[in-house]
C-alpha cells in the first residue's frame, strides 16, 4: 500500500482527489506497476513524488504468526494471537 505525500488529483481516475496521508490507491481501484512508478517518481505532471510505499500499512496486512502455547495443566496445546493485550479493562 502507498501513502500520499503531496496533494494531487488522479487524472486516470476521473480527477479523484488524494490528500496528504490518504492511502493510494483508494478501495476498489487497481493500478499498474507503471502507474505506481510514475506517481512515486519524478515522471508525472508535478515532477515530484506524490506517493511513497507505506511499509507500516503493508506489514500490517500480512498475517502475523500465531504462537503455540502449552497448557501446563494438561497435554493440550492451543493457538493464541501474537498481538499484545490492552492493559485497560472495561467495566
Helices and strands as residue ranges (DSSP letters): E 2-4, E 8-10, E 16-18, E 23-24, H 33-40, E 51-53, H 55-60, E 67-70, E 77-80
